[in-house]
Amino acid sequence: MSRLEDLAERIERLVLRHEELKRTNGLLSDELASVRSERDSLRSRLAAARARIDALLDRLPADPAGPPTVAPALLQPAAPDQDAA
């Protein structure tokens, strides 16, 4: 009779483990769906950002007159702060 009781106990443990794994699988499936949704949203935002950048690039002149110029005042180093002494 001991073998039959051992077998019944093992079956009960297997059933409990199966139910636990089903719950875990359900939670993981929900999380996967959420992550996929977030990924799709991020892909969409990335595509929109790329489209905006492409539109900005299209607005740039094809043959610029030359390199962009920087005002001479911006090229000079800042004067040291006299209050720091």
N, C-alpha and C positions, 0 to 999 in steps of 0.2 A: 504494500500500500504506500510505502514511502516514495517509491519511484513515481507513482501517480501524483502524489502531493507535490513533489519536486517539479514535475512537469507542469502542473497547474500553476504553481508559483512563477515559473519561468514564463509561461504564457501570459500571465497577468502583468509581469514586468515588461514583456514585449508590447503588450497592448498599451500600457502607460507610456512607454517610450515612443511608440508610433503616434499616439495622440500629441505628445510633446513636440515631436518632429513636424507634425502637420501644422501645429500652431506656429512654430518657428518658421516654417516654409511660408505660411500666410503672411507673417510679419515681414519676411524678406521680400516677398512678392510685392507687398505694398510699398516698401522702401525703394525697390527697384523701379516701380512705376513712378514714384516721386522723383527719383534721380533722373530718369529718362525725360520726364516733363521739364525738369530744370535744365537739362542738357539741351533739349529742343528750344527752350526759351533763350538760352545763351547763344545758341547757333543763330537764331533769328535776330537777336540783338547785334551779333557780330556781322551778319550779312547787311543789316541796315547801316551799321557804322562804316563798313567797307563801301557801300553805295554812296554814303555821304562824302567819304574821302575821295572816291572816284569823281564825284560831281565837282568837288573843290579842285581836284587836279585838272579836270577838263576846263575849268574857268581860268587856269593859269595861261599866260601867253605861250604860244608854241616856241617862239624865238625871242627870248628876252633880250633887251638892248645891251645888257651887260650884267655883271654880278651886282647884287644888291649893294647899295652904298650905306655906310654907317656914318652918322654925324660925327664930325671931328671931336666934339665934346665928349662923346661916348667912348672914344678911343683913349683919352687921357686918364691916367690913374687918378683915383679920388685923392683929395688932399688929406693928409693925416689929421686926425682929430686932436686939436690942441688941449681939449679938456681931459684927455686920457692921462696926462702927466701928473 
